[in-house]
Amino acid sequence: MTDAERFDAHVAAEGKVEPKDWMPDAYRKTLVRQISQHAHSEIIGMQPEGNWLTRAPSLRRKAILLAKVQDEAGHGLYLYAAAETLGTSRDQMVDDLIAGKAKYSSIFNYPTPTWADIGAIGWLVDGAAIMNQVPLCRCSYGPYARAMKRICKEESFHQRQGYDILVSLCRGSDRQKQMAQDALDRWWWPSLMMFGPNDDASPNSAQSMKWRIKRFSNDELRQRFVDATVPQAHFLGLRIPDDELRYDDTAGHWRFGEPDWEEFHRVLAGDGPMNAHRIEHRRRARDDGQWVLDAASAHAAKRRRPAA
Amino acid sequence: MQLWEVFVRARAGLHHQHVGSIHAVDAEMALGNARDVFTRRGEAASIWVVPSTAIVASDPADAAELFEPAMDKVYRHPTFYEVPDGVTNL
């Protein structure tokens, strides 16, 4: 048996892989790409929500949102650390992001013009992320799976806080309810796109499934998300912005229309409403924060030197 | 920055357990970062941080040599022994 055959048999039997184990180069490369993209998404995802920290409508909402944004930073750090075990440094990954060489979830290239968007992000975006992430807790790569377990444990508060914001708005004035509807209209389709292209247009999926990185297809997870979310929208008294949405009694599923894949690819390629802003902001955070790192390093070096 | 491994004791009476890694320039910053990153929900009564380079690990290639000899010593487990019927408290 070759190393590659032994590896394939090991993961096919649900064996786990740890950093120092032998692994195919393509497995390593796939994981670095996926985990770093995931980490970037957590970090870039802090921006649309951070936008509302100073304008949250009450001290309670502000404290909650602050805790959530702080969690996203933590999630990014768990994931960068998992990716680093594969031999790529965090600095390198961040530089690739800022240079436009690495991707992150295209959902964060949409703006958050109202407070209701914060509700929609928690409910829909974190909801979709949970659907994607729960199966990753069983991923074949140990450090990634362990990071995902921590993340999933913390993430369910995020979805509930978002829904809680929308429950309050929908029980409020007509204008507040309209605000919630507008936010749902803005975030519904981009949320469905978070699961990635349709199965027949997702070329890397089969290999990832074979390696036990991925467990369910994009379309399966998207269907699960729609089935879980439509009744929640109905409870709020909001309308999902999809004329094709109907319940299929025999199958027990909500049938829905096709997302605008042309828009998906355009935003992913960099031409979304906020792409340039997000990367520029991240670059500024890196560059403007450099002096803090330099000062801390100089302080540590000075303390390591014995007194003359 | 240096890489540090973080170990957390959930409460007195338990082992410290490895929870992940963080970056820091020195031990003080490592403890602070470990606290912020790994104990936001009351997960810890105590934290250890250890420079990753200080950890000596066994080589996965030696796993068979190191750990397989224990596999055929089933007599180290109490279930190996057949307890005669009627004998209790054994």
Chai-1 contact restraints between the chains, C-beta under 6 A:
chainA,res_idxA,chainB,res_idxB,connection_type,confidence,min_distance_angstrom,max_distance_angstrom,comment,restraint_id
A,K20,B,P60,contact,1.0,0.0,6.0,A-B,restraint_1
A,D21,B,P60,contact,1.0,0.0,6.0,A-B,restraint_2
A,G74,B,V37,contact,1.0,0.0,6.0,A-B,restraint_3
A,L77,B,V37,contact,1.0,0.0,6.0,A-B,restraint_4
A,A81,B,G20,contact,1.0,0.0,6.0,A-B,restraint_5
A,A81,B,S21,contact,1.0,0.0,6.0,A-B,restraint_6
A,A296,B,V25,contact,1.0,0.0,6.0,A-B,restraint_7
A,S297,B,V25,contact,1.0,0.0,6.0,A-B,restraint_8
A,A300,B,V25,contact,1.0,0.0,6.0,A-B,restraint_9
A,A300,B,D26,contact,1.0,0.0,6.0,A-B,restraint_10
